[in-house]
Amino acid sequence: MAKEIFAIFGNPVSHSKSPLMHNLAFQGLGYDACYTRYLLEDGDTLKDTFFTLGLKGVNVTVPHKEAAFNACDALDPFAQKIGVVNTIVERDGKLYGYNTDAPGFLKAISEFKEVKRVLFLGAGGTAQSTSSILRDEGYEVTLLNRSAERLEKYKSDGFETYTFENFKAKRYDLVINMTSAGLEDDNLPAPQHILDAVIPHAKACVDVIYGKETPFLRLAKSYDKPTKDGSDMLLYQGIIAFEYFTNHAYTFDEIKPHMQKAFDFN
Ligand code: NDP
């Protein structure tokens, strides 16, 4: 049996690429561990489940990232600030919580240079952590969302926010689909006339959805814009989590080629 066992907790969890990503890296780097998946139905049982299964670390996905925050004994400052944890490591019987989605996203968009103003389409959980890290890094983030309710929190945090009804188009360097529109349907994340007003001025368009070309990315391509889907975000959050899991025994660049192989499988 492997010395250390890791898992992903989520509901649903059967579709997750994380076991493949982490096991390829453990195997490729010769690290004595294995990574499995666990369907966690009740977030309140996260801590007990972790210890009952004898785990060394977990990734946590929808809908338990806030329960993961509450389950930790200690938090890294960024996870503490945003209240969302997707990576937990056990050390000396205590659970340490981190957020690797946001730094993974930041690294994924860092290939686009001279970017200052960013428009987020959507204001859900993923937008929460990523808007915070982007602002910390000096980007100006504006949020445009279908419903007004979700924008309240962002407005009180000082972000510029709009609904489809009151949006006034400006110039944005990056336009990013942070919604689930296009994931399991053929919807655009905002009315087409709004996208037609912002995409032509953008340097590039990004989607957090991965593994398919969404209607949003198709529209961006029709304007000859550089595009990027959510694959690198997924890969990079996994690499950063792996760094925590292995207590920084390997560098980002050492882990990357192994974990990247997971994206050769469909
Ligand atoms: P949430 O459920 O927290 O938020 C969903 C957001 O999408 C809301 O802003 C919602 O608006 C909006 N939305 C949903 N459907 C539509 C639609 N048809 N038209 C316009 N807006 C819509 O989701 P998450 O933040 O957890 O996830 C968002 C996306 O990010 C998902 O597609 C997920 O797959 C992806 N993701 C990718 C990751 C990666 O590693 N690449 C990591 C994590 C997430 P409203 O408030 O009006 O309902």
py3Dmol code that shows the C-alpha trace and the ligand (Angstrom):
import py3Dmol

protein = """\
ATOM      1  CA  MET A   1       0.000   0.000   0.000  1.00  0.00           C
ATOM      2  CA  ALA A   2       1.175   3.537  -0.734  1.00  0.00           C
ATOM      3  CA  LYS A   3       2.649   5.482   2.185  1.00  0.00           C
ATOM      4  CA  GLU A   4       0.315   8.464   1.763  1.00  0.00           C
ATOM      5  CA  ILE A   5      -3.253   8.552   0.445  1.00  0.00           C
ATOM      6  CA  PHE A   6      -4.912  11.598  -1.077  1.00  0.00           C
ATOM      7  CA  ALA A   7      -8.424  12.124  -2.447  1.00  0.00           C
ATOM      8  CA  ILE A   8     -10.839  14.526  -4.015  1.00  0.00           C
ATOM      9  CA  PHE A   9     -14.060  15.205  -2.106  1.00  0.00           C
ATOM     10  CA  GLY A  10     -17.048  16.454  -4.080  1.00  0.00           C
ATOM     11  CA  ASN A  11     -20.614  15.798  -5.149  1.00  0.00           C
ATOM     12  CA  PRO A  12     -20.601  14.836  -7.971  1.00  0.00           C
ATOM     13  CA  VAL A  13     -17.022  13.622  -8.146  1.00  0.00           C
ATOM     14  CA  SER A  14     -17.023  10.849 -10.748  1.00  0.00           C
ATOM     15  CA  HIS A  15     -16.072  13.230 -13.607  1.00  0.00           C
ATOM     16  CA  SER A  16     -13.013  14.694 -11.849  1.00  0.00           C
ATOM     17  CA  LYS A  17      -9.643  14.620 -13.603  1.00  0.00           C
ATOM     18  CA  SER A  18      -7.770  15.169 -10.334  1.00  0.00           C
ATOM     19  CA  PRO A  19      -7.080  11.463  -9.528  1.00  0.00           C
ATOM     20  CA  LEU A  20      -5.505  10.952 -12.948  1.00  0.00           C
ATOM     21  CA  MET A  21      -3.498  14.200 -12.727  1.00  0.00           C
ATOM     22  CA  HIS A  22      -2.083  13.495  -9.274  1.00  0.00           C
ATOM     23  CA  ASN A  23      -1.457   9.779  -9.800  1.00  0.00           C
ATOM     24  CA  LEU A  24       0.477  10.505 -13.000  1.00  0.00           C
ATOM     25  CA  ALA A  25       2.630  12.980 -11.083  1.00  0.00           C
ATOM     26  CA  PHE A  26       3.171  10.634  -8.097  1.00  0.00           C
ATOM     27  CA  GLN A  27       4.142   7.844 -10.453  1.00  0.00           C
ATOM     28  CA  GLY A  28       6.287   9.995 -12.738  1.00  0.00           C
ATOM     29  CA  LEU A  29       8.197  11.561  -9.856  1.00  0.00           C
ATOM     30  CA  GLY A  30       8.522   8.306  -7.878  1.00  0.00           C
ATOM     31  CA  TYR A  31       6.625   9.662  -4.855  1.00  0.00           C
ATOM     32  CA  ASP A  32       5.100   6.913  -2.690  1.00  0.00           C
ATOM     33  CA  ALA A  33       1.430   7.956  -2.652  1.00  0.00           C
ATOM     34  CA  CYS A  34      -1.878   7.382  -4.394  1.00  0.00           C
ATOM     35  CA  TYR A  35      -4.932   9.569  -5.012  1.00  0.00           C
ATOM     36  CA  THR A  36      -8.557   8.484  -5.110  1.00  0.00           C
ATOM     37  CA  ARG A  37     -12.032  10.068  -5.268  1.00  0.00           C
ATOM     38  CA  TYR A  38     -14.737  10.165  -2.602  1.00  0.00           C
ATOM     39  CA  LEU A  39     -18.361  11.174  -3.015  1.00  0.00           C
ATOM     40  CA  LEU A  40     -18.954  13.401   0.012  1.00  0.00           C
ATOM     41  CA  GLU A  41     -22.640  14.055   0.481  1.00  0.00           C
ATOM     42  CA  ASP A  42     -22.619  16.071   3.690  1.00  0.00           C
ATOM     43  CA  GLY A  43     -19.961  18.793   3.994  1.00  0.00           C
ATOM     44  CA  ASP A  44     -20.310  18.750   7.803  1.00  0.00           C
ATOM     45  CA  THR A  45     -18.739  15.275   7.825  1.00  0.00           C
ATOM     46  CA  LEU A  46     -15.625  16.397   5.907  1.00  0.00           C
ATOM     47  CA  LYS A  47     -13.202  16.384   8.838  1.00  0.00           C
ATOM     48  CA  ASP A  48     -14.400  13.040  10.269  1.00  0.00           C
ATOM     49  CA  THR A  49     -14.307  11.456   6.816  1.00  0.00           C
ATOM     50  CA  PHE A  50     -10.773  12.745   6.244  1.00  0.00           C
ATOM     51  CA  PHE A  51      -9.456  11.103   9.410  1.00  0.00           C
ATOM     52  CA  THR A  52     -11.565   7.930   9.097  1.00  0.00           C
ATOM     53  CA  LEU A  53     -10.082   7.315   5.655  1.00  0.00           C
ATOM     54  CA  GLY A  54      -6.559   7.965   6.980  1.00  0.00           C
ATOM     55  CA  LEU A  55      -5.804  10.610   4.359  1.00  0.00           C
ATOM     56  CA  LYS A  56      -2.773  12.866   4.078  1.00  0.00           C
ATOM     57  CA  GLY A  57      -4.494  15.481   1.937  1.00  0.00           C
ATOM     58  CA  VAL A  58      -7.539  16.290  -0.175  1.00  0.00           C
ATOM     59  CA  ASN A  59      -8.756  18.528  -2.913  1.00  0.00           C
ATOM     60  CA  VAL A  60     -12.302  19.729  -2.416  1.00  0.00           C
ATOM     61  CA  THR A  61     -14.691  20.598  -5.192  1.00  0.00           C
ATOM     62  CA  VAL A  62     -18.315  21.734  -5.592  1.00  0.00           C
ATOM     63  CA  PRO A  63     -20.293  22.099  -3.309  1.00  0.00           C
ATOM     64  CA  HIS A  64     -17.948  21.720  -0.336  1.00  0.00           C
ATOM     65  CA  LYS A  65     -15.326  24.485  -0.670  1.00  0.00           C
ATOM     66  CA  GLU A  66     -16.882  26.526   2.133  1.00  0.00           C
ATOM     67  CA  ALA A  67     -17.291  23.435   4.347  1.00  0.00           C
ATOM     68  CA  ALA A  68     -13.592  22.776   3.710  1.00  0.00           C
ATOM     69  CA  PHE A  69     -12.791  26.280   4.950  1.00  0.00           C
ATOM     70  CA  ASN A  70     -14.727  25.557   8.161  1.00  0.00           C
ATOM     71  CA  ALA A  71     -13.073  22.152   8.672  1.00  0.00           C
ATOM     72  CA  CYS A  72      -9.491  23.472   8.816  1.00  0.00           C
ATOM     73  CA  ASP A  73      -7.471  24.110  11.976  1.00  0.00           C
ATOM     74  CA  ALA A  74      -5.199  26.601  10.225  1.00  0.00           C
ATOM     75  CA  LEU A  75      -5.526  28.612   7.029  1.00  0.00           C
ATOM     76  CA  ASP A  76      -3.140  30.224   4.658  1.00  0.00           C
ATOM     77  CA  PRO A  77      -3.734  34.037   4.595  1.00  0.00           C
ATOM     78  CA  PHE A  78      -5.332  34.106   1.124  1.00  0.00           C
ATOM     79  CA  ALA A  79      -7.746  31.229   1.930  1.00  0.00           C
ATOM     80  CA  GLN A  80      -8.581  33.030   5.170  1.00  0.00           C
ATOM     81  CA  LYS A  81      -9.353  36.220   3.266  1.00  0.00           C
ATOM     82  CA  ILE A  82     -11.678  34.684   0.687  1.00  0.00           C
ATOM     83  CA  GLY A  83     -13.303  32.008   2.874  1.00  0.00           C
ATOM     84  CA  VAL A  84     -12.896  29.262   0.260  1.00  0.00           C
ATOM     85  CA  VAL A  85     -10.599  26.214   0.541  1.00  0.00           C
ATOM     86  CA  ASN A  86      -9.942  23.647  -2.191  1.00  0.00           C
ATOM     87  CA  THR A  87      -6.803  21.982  -0.803  1.00  0.00           C
ATOM     88  CA  ILE A  88      -6.248  20.499   2.657  1.00  0.00           C
ATOM     89  CA  VAL A  89      -3.080  18.895   4.013  1.00  0.00           C
ATOM     90  CA  GLU A  90      -2.753  17.034   7.334  1.00  0.00           C
ATOM     91  CA  ARG A  91       0.314  17.779   9.443  1.00  0.00           C
ATOM     92  CA  ASP A  92       0.686  16.446  13.021  1.00  0.00           C
ATOM     93  CA  GLY A  93      -3.028  15.695  13.255  1.00  0.00           C
ATOM     94  CA  LYS A  94      -4.088  19.204  12.174  1.00  0.00           C
ATOM     95  CA  LEU A  95      -5.736  20.236   8.911  1.00  0.00           C
ATOM     96  CA  TYR A  96      -4.127  23.113   6.958  1.00  0.00           C
ATOM     97  CA  GLY A  97      -6.252  24.792   4.279  1.00  0.00           C
ATOM     98  CA  TYR A  98      -5.257  26.523   1.039  1.00  0.00           C
ATOM     99  CA  ASN A  99      -6.873  27.877  -2.100  1.00  0.00           C
ATOM    100  CA  THR A 100      -5.053  26.901  -5.283  1.00  0.00           C
ATOM    101  CA  ASP A 101      -7.842  27.739  -7.786  1.00  0.00           C
ATOM    102  CA  ALA A 102      -7.068  31.449  -7.679  1.00  0.00           C
ATOM    103  CA  PRO A 103      -3.261  31.295  -8.082  1.00  0.00           C
ATOM    104  CA  GLY A 104      -3.785  28.634 -10.766  1.00  0.00           C
ATOM    105  CA  PHE A 105      -6.075  30.982 -12.648  1.00  0.00           C
ATOM    106  CA  LEU A 106      -3.674  33.904 -12.206  1.00  0.00           C
ATOM    107  CA  LYS A 107      -0.839  31.872 -13.682  1.00  0.00           C
ATOM    108  CA  ALA A 108      -3.070  30.686 -16.543  1.00  0.00           C
ATOM    109  CA  ILE A 109      -3.818  34.239 -17.674  1.00  0.00           C
ATOM    110  CA  SER A 110      -0.297  35.552 -17.111  1.00  0.00           C
ATOM    111  CA  GLU A 111       0.585  34.706 -20.731  1.00  0.00           C
ATOM    112  CA  PHE A 112      -1.518  37.707 -21.800  1.00  0.00           C
ATOM    113  CA  LYS A 113       0.718  40.741 -21.489  1.00  0.00           C
ATOM    114  CA  GLU A 114      -0.151  44.395 -20.919  1.00  0.00           C
ATOM    115  CA  VAL A 115      -3.497  43.551 -19.415  1.00  0.00           C
ATOM    116  CA  LYS A 116      -5.010  45.921 -16.887  1.00  0.00           C
ATOM    117  CA  ARG A 117      -8.795  45.984 -17.237  1.00  0.00           C
ATOM    118  CA  VAL A 118     -10.635  42.693 -16.984  1.00  0.00           C
ATOM    119  CA  LEU A 119     -14.342  41.981 -17.447  1.00  0.00           C
ATOM    120  CA  PHE A 120     -15.748  38.959 -15.605  1.00  0.00           C
ATOM    121  CA  LEU A 121     -18.930  37.496 -17.046  1.00  0.00           C
ATOM    122  CA  GLY A 122     -20.426  35.861 -13.942  1.00  0.00           C
ATOM    123  CA  ALA A 123     -20.159  36.363 -10.200  1.00  0.00           C
ATOM    124  CA  GLY A 124     -20.332  32.873  -8.653  1.00  0.00           C
ATOM    125  CA  GLY A 125     -17.893  30.968  -6.454  1.00  0.00           C
ATOM    126  CA  THR A 126     -15.053  30.816  -8.966  1.00  0.00           C
ATOM    127  CA  ALA A 127     -15.314  34.554  -9.616  1.00  0.00           C
ATOM    128  CA  GLN A 128     -15.047  35.176  -5.873  1.00  0.00           C
ATOM    129  CA  SER A 129     -11.525  33.841  -5.377  1.00  0.00           C
ATOM    130  CA  THR A 130     -10.184  34.844  -8.786  1.00  0.00           C
ATOM    131  CA  SER A 131     -11.445  38.456  -8.627  1.00  0.00           C
ATOM    132  CA  SER A 132      -9.758  38.853  -5.265  1.00  0.00           C
ATOM    133  CA  ILE A 133      -6.349  37.602  -6.402  1.00  0.00           C
ATOM    134  CA  LEU A 134      -6.492  39.625  -9.618  1.00  0.00           C
ATOM    135  CA  ARG A 135      -7.205  42.792  -7.670  1.00  0.00           C
ATOM    136  CA  ASP A 136      -4.332  42.010  -5.277  1.00  0.00           C
ATOM    137  CA  GLU A 137      -2.099  41.759  -8.363  1.00  0.00           C
ATOM    138  CA  GLY A 138      -3.157  45.166  -9.663  1.00  0.00           C
ATOM    139  CA  TYR A 139      -5.778  44.239 -12.265  1.00  0.00           C
ATOM    140  CA  GLU A 140      -8.997  46.289 -12.427  1.00  0.00           C
ATOM    141  CA  VAL A 141     -11.858  43.787 -12.323  1.00  0.00           C
ATOM    142  CA  THR A 142     -15.419  44.630 -13.385  1.00  0.00           C
ATOM    143  CA  LEU A 143     -18.177  42.061 -12.868  1.00  0.00           C
ATOM    144  CA  LEU A 144     -21.189  41.630 -15.131  1.00  0.00           C
ATOM    145  CA  ASN A 145     -23.804  39.139 -13.946  1.00  0.00           C
ATOM    146  CA  ARG A 146     -27.255  37.972 -15.015  1.00  0.00           C
ATOM    147  CA  SER A 147     -28.825  38.405 -11.572  1.00  0.00           C
ATOM    148  CA  ALA A 148     -28.314  41.367  -9.221  1.00  0.00           C
ATOM    149  CA  GLU A 149     -28.268  39.293  -5.998  1.00  0.00           C
ATOM    150  CA  ARG A 150     -24.844  37.759  -6.479  1.00  0.00           C
ATOM    151  CA  LEU A 151     -23.305  41.172  -7.155  1.00  0.00           C
ATOM    152  CA  GLU A 152     -24.109  42.645  -3.734  1.00  0.00           C
ATOM    153  CA  LYS A 153     -21.067  41.094  -2.045  1.00  0.00           C
ATOM    154  CA  TYR A 154     -18.739  42.338  -4.789  1.00  0.00           C
ATOM    155  CA  LYS A 155     -20.247  45.812  -4.702  1.00  0.00           C
ATOM    156  CA  SER A 156     -19.663  46.055  -0.960  1.00  0.00           C
ATOM    157  CA  ASP A 157     -16.060  44.902  -1.555  1.00  0.00           C
ATOM    158  CA  GLY A 158     -15.588  47.895  -3.867  1.00  0.00           C
ATOM    159  CA  PHE A 159     -15.765  46.179  -7.279  1.00  0.00           C
ATOM    160  CA  GLU A 160     -17.509  47.841 -10.228  1.00  0.00           C
ATOM    161  CA  THR A 161     -20.564  45.672 -10.940  1.00  0.00           C
ATOM    162  CA  TYR A 162     -23.315  45.562 -13.558  1.00  0.00           C
ATOM    163  CA  THR A 163     -26.298  43.503 -14.541  1.00  0.00           C
ATOM    164  CA  PHE A 164     -27.245  43.019 -18.199  1.00  0.00           C
ATOM    165  CA  GLU A 165     -29.836  45.801 -17.784  1.00  0.00           C
ATOM    166  CA  ASN A 166     -27.548  48.606 -16.549  1.00  0.00           C
ATOM    167  CA  PHE A 167     -24.251  47.630 -18.262  1.00  0.00           C
ATOM    168  CA  LYS A 168     -22.299  50.421 -19.942  1.00  0.00           C
ATOM    169  CA  ALA A 169     -19.680  48.959 -22.249  1.00  0.00           C
ATOM    170  CA  LYS A 170     -16.105  50.175 -21.788  1.00  0.00           C
ATOM    171  CA  ARG A 171     -12.805  48.880 -23.126  1.00  0.00           C
ATOM    172  CA  TYR A 172     -11.551  45.735 -21.414  1.00  0.00           C
ATOM    173  CA  ASP A 173      -8.223  44.028 -22.163  1.00  0.00           C
ATOM    174  CA  LEU A 174      -9.528  40.579 -21.199  1.00  0.00           C
ATOM    175  CA  VAL A 175     -13.097  39.254 -21.250  1.00  0.00           C
ATOM    176  CA  ILE A 176     -13.514  36.105 -19.166  1.00  0.00           C
ATOM    177  CA  ASN A 177     -16.440  33.698 -18.978  1.00  0.00           C
ATOM    178  CA  MET A 178     -16.737  32.786 -15.289  1.00  0.00           C
ATOM    179  CA  THR A 179     -20.262  31.354 -15.658  1.00  0.00           C
ATOM    180  CA  SER A 180     -21.401  27.815 -16.342  1.00  0.00           C
ATOM    181  CA  ALA A 181     -23.130  28.978 -19.537  1.00  0.00           C
ATOM    182  CA  GLY A 182     -21.884  26.712 -22.314  1.00  0.00           C
ATOM    183  CA  LEU A 183     -20.891  23.899 -19.952  1.00  0.00           C
ATOM    184  CA  GLU A 184     -23.887  21.656 -20.552  1.00  0.00           C
ATOM    185  CA  ASP A 185     -25.884  23.889 -22.883  1.00  0.00           C
ATOM    186  CA  ASP A 186     -25.286  26.100 -25.886  1.00  0.00           C
ATOM    187  CA  ASN A 187     -25.819  29.430 -24.129  1.00  0.00           C
ATOM    188  CA  LEU A 188     -23.711  32.567 -24.275  1.00  0.00           C
ATOM    189  CA  PRO A 189     -22.844  33.972 -20.828  1.00  0.00           C
ATOM    190  CA  ALA A 190     -24.408  37.377 -21.667  1.00  0.00           C
ATOM    191  CA  PRO A 191     -26.710  38.760 -24.378  1.00  0.00           C
ATOM    192  CA  GLN A 192     -24.948  38.824 -27.748  1.00  0.00           C
ATOM    193  CA  HIS A 193     -25.240  42.617 -28.174  1.00  0.00           C
ATOM    194  CA  ILE A 194     -23.203  43.079 -24.958  1.00  0.00           C
ATOM    195  CA  LEU A 195     -20.530  40.627 -26.103  1.00  0.00           C
ATOM    196  CA  ASP A 196     -20.445  42.300 -29.513  1.00  0.00           C
ATOM    197  CA  ALA A 197     -19.721  45.591 -27.738  1.00  0.00           C
ATOM    198  CA  VAL A 198     -16.813  44.326 -25.595  1.00  0.00           C
ATOM    199  CA  ILE A 199     -15.078  41.506 -27.491  1.00  0.00           C
ATOM    200  CA  PRO A 200     -13.803  43.627 -30.430  1.00  0.00           C
ATOM    201  CA  HIS A 201     -11.775  45.837 -28.015  1.00  0.00           C
ATOM    202  CA  ALA A 202     -10.311  42.917 -26.019  1.00  0.00           C
ATOM    203  CA  LYS A 203      -6.751  41.615 -26.443  1.00  0.00           C
ATOM    204  CA  ALA A 204      -7.979  38.082 -25.654  1.00  0.00           C
ATOM    205  CA  CYS A 205     -10.953  36.080 -24.348  1.00  0.00           C
ATOM    206  CA  VAL A 206     -10.768  33.348 -21.729  1.00  0.00           C
ATOM    207  CA  ASP A 207     -13.215  30.680 -20.576  1.00  0.00           C
ATOM    208  CA  VAL A 208     -12.945  28.766 -17.295  1.00  0.00           C
ATOM    209  CA  ILE A 209     -14.856  25.859 -18.853  1.00  0.00           C
ATOM    210  CA  TYR A 210     -12.456  23.272 -20.230  1.00  0.00           C
ATOM    211  CA  GLY A 211     -12.462  20.409 -22.667  1.00  0.00           C
ATOM    212  CA  LYS A 212     -14.853  21.952 -25.181  1.00  0.00           C
ATOM    213  CA  GLU A 213     -15.248  24.997 -27.346  1.00  0.00           C
ATOM    214  CA  THR A 214     -18.028  27.037 -25.756  1.00  0.00           C
ATOM    215  CA  PRO A 215     -20.312  29.387 -27.719  1.00  0.00           C
ATOM    216  CA  PHE A 216     -18.434  32.250 -25.988  1.00  0.00           C
ATOM    217  CA  LEU A 217     -15.043  31.108 -27.290  1.00  0.00           C
ATOM    218  CA  ARG A 218     -16.564  30.474 -30.729  1.00  0.00           C
ATOM    219  CA  LEU A 219     -17.828  34.049 -30.800  1.00  0.00           C
ATOM    220  CA  ALA A 220     -14.423  35.374 -29.682  1.00  0.00           C
ATOM    221  CA  LYS A 221     -12.737  33.405 -32.488  1.00  0.00           C
ATOM    222  CA  SER A 222     -15.153  34.893 -35.005  1.00  0.00           C
ATOM    223  CA  TYR A 223     -13.594  38.248 -34.015  1.00  0.00           C
ATOM    224  CA  ASP A 224     -10.090  36.746 -34.524  1.00  0.00           C
ATOM    225  CA  LYS A 225      -9.274  37.099 -30.851  1.00  0.00           C
ATOM    226  CA  PRO A 226      -6.728  34.869 -29.089  1.00  0.00           C
ATOM    227  CA  THR A 227      -8.638  32.474 -26.802  1.00  0.00           C
ATOM    228  CA  LYS A 228      -7.897  30.132 -23.937  1.00  0.00           C
ATOM    229  CA  ASP A 229     -10.110  27.580 -22.191  1.00  0.00           C
ATOM    230  CA  GLY A 230      -9.976  26.456 -18.539  1.00  0.00           C
ATOM    231  CA  SER A 231      -7.530  23.554 -18.990  1.00  0.00           C
ATOM    232  CA  ASP A 232      -4.462  25.444 -17.767  1.00  0.00           C
ATOM    233  CA  MET A 233      -6.396  26.744 -14.773  1.00  0.00           C
ATOM    234  CA  LEU A 234      -7.281  23.158 -13.860  1.00  0.00           C
ATOM    235  CA  LEU A 235      -3.726  21.948 -14.464  1.00  0.00           C
ATOM    236  CA  TYR A 236      -2.107  24.789 -12.519  1.00  0.00           C
ATOM    237  CA  GLN A 237      -4.391  24.545  -9.476  1.00  0.00           C
ATOM    238  CA  GLY A 238      -3.475  20.835  -9.419  1.00  0.00           C
ATOM    239  CA  ILE A 239       0.260  21.508  -9.620  1.00  0.00           C
ATOM    240  CA  ILE A 240       0.085  24.074  -6.815  1.00  0.00           C
ATOM    241  CA  ALA A 241      -1.942  21.595  -4.695  1.00  0.00           C
ATOM    242  CA  PHE A 242       0.675  18.904  -5.434  1.00  0.00           C
ATOM    243  CA  GLU A 243       3.373  21.262  -4.160  1.00  0.00           C
ATOM    244  CA  TYR A 244       1.505  21.469  -0.827  1.00  0.00           C
ATOM    245  CA  PHE A 245       0.794  17.713  -0.755  1.00  0.00           C
ATOM    246  CA  THR A 246       4.489  16.882  -1.145  1.00  0.00           C
ATOM    247  CA  ASN A 247       5.689  19.721   1.106  1.00  0.00           C
ATOM    248  CA  HIS A 248       7.411  21.428  -1.834  1.00  0.00           C
ATOM    249  CA  ALA A 249       9.660  18.458  -2.615  1.00  0.00           C
ATOM    250  CA  TYR A 250       9.346  19.321  -6.338  1.00  0.00           C
ATOM    251  CA  THR A 251       9.188  22.544  -8.308  1.00  0.00           C
ATOM    252  CA  PHE A 252       6.231  23.619 -10.432  1.00  0.00           C
ATOM    253  CA  ASP A 253       8.196  22.885 -13.597  1.00  0.00           C
ATOM    254  CA  GLU A 254       9.190  19.394 -12.392  1.00  0.00           C
ATOM    255  CA  ILE A 255       5.558  18.472 -11.673  1.00  0.00           C
ATOM    256  CA  LYS A 256       4.046  19.992 -14.814  1.00  0.00           C
ATOM    257  CA  PRO A 257       5.098  17.507 -17.550  1.00  0.00           C
ATOM    258  CA  HIS A 258       3.777  14.547 -15.525  1.00  0.00           C
ATOM    259  CA  MET A 259       0.456  16.085 -14.590  1.00  0.00           C
ATOM    260  CA  GLN A 260      -0.036  17.473 -18.077  1.00  0.00           C
ATOM    261  CA  LYS A 261      -0.248  13.925 -19.446  1.00  0.00           C
ATOM    262  CA  ALA A 262      -3.743  13.688 -17.896  1.00  0.00           C
ATOM    263  CA  PHE A 263      -4.918  16.050 -20.619  1.00  0.00           C
ATOM    264  CA  ASP A 264      -3.946  13.563 -23.325  1.00  0.00           C
ATOM    265  CA  PHE A 265      -6.814  11.321 -22.106  1.00  0.00           C
ATOM    266  CA  ASN A 266     -10.444  12.132 -22.904  1.00  0.00           C
TER     267      ASN A 266
END
"""
ligand_1 = """\
48
NDP
P -21.549 29.072 -9.481
O -22.737 28.171 -9.484
O -20.997 29.533 -8.173
O -21.919 30.409 -10.336
C -22.483 30.296 -11.615
C -22.423 31.664 -12.313
O -22.837 31.446 -13.663
C -23.359 32.713 -11.752
O -22.778 33.978 -11.886
C -24.609 32.565 -12.657
O -25.372 33.755 -12.744
C -23.937 32.303 -13.978
N -24.756 31.611 -14.976
C -25.121 30.313 -14.990
N -25.825 30.032 -16.110
C -25.894 31.184 -16.825
C -26.480 31.536 -18.067
N -27.140 30.643 -18.823
N -26.354 32.815 -18.506
C -25.674 33.718 -17.774
N -25.102 33.452 -16.575
C -25.204 32.188 -16.104
O -20.462 28.349 -10.375
P -18.888 28.287 -10.187
O -18.343 29.661 -9.984
O -18.548 27.241 -9.183
O -18.417 27.720 -11.611
C -18.448 28.541 -12.756
C -17.729 27.849 -13.897
O -16.351 27.692 -13.588
C -18.262 26.452 -14.194
O -18.459 26.349 -15.600
C -17.139 25.536 -13.751
O -17.085 24.375 -14.551
C -15.922 26.413 -13.990
N -14.747 26.051 -13.188
C -13.576 25.751 -13.819
C -12.446 25.421 -13.099
C -11.177 25.074 -13.796
O -10.243 24.598 -13.143
N -11.058 25.308 -15.077
C -12.449 25.404 -11.612
C -13.729 25.756 -11.047
C -14.837 26.058 -11.815
P -26.681 34.022 -11.792
O -26.135 34.666 -10.541
O -27.535 34.933 -12.578
O -27.312 32.682 -11.529
"""
view = py3Dmol.view(width=600, height=400)
view.addModel(protein, "pdb")
view.setStyle({"model": 0}, {"cartoon": {"style": "trace"}})
view.addModel(ligand_1, "xyz")
view.setStyle({"model": 1}, {"stick": {}})
view.zoomTo()
view.show()
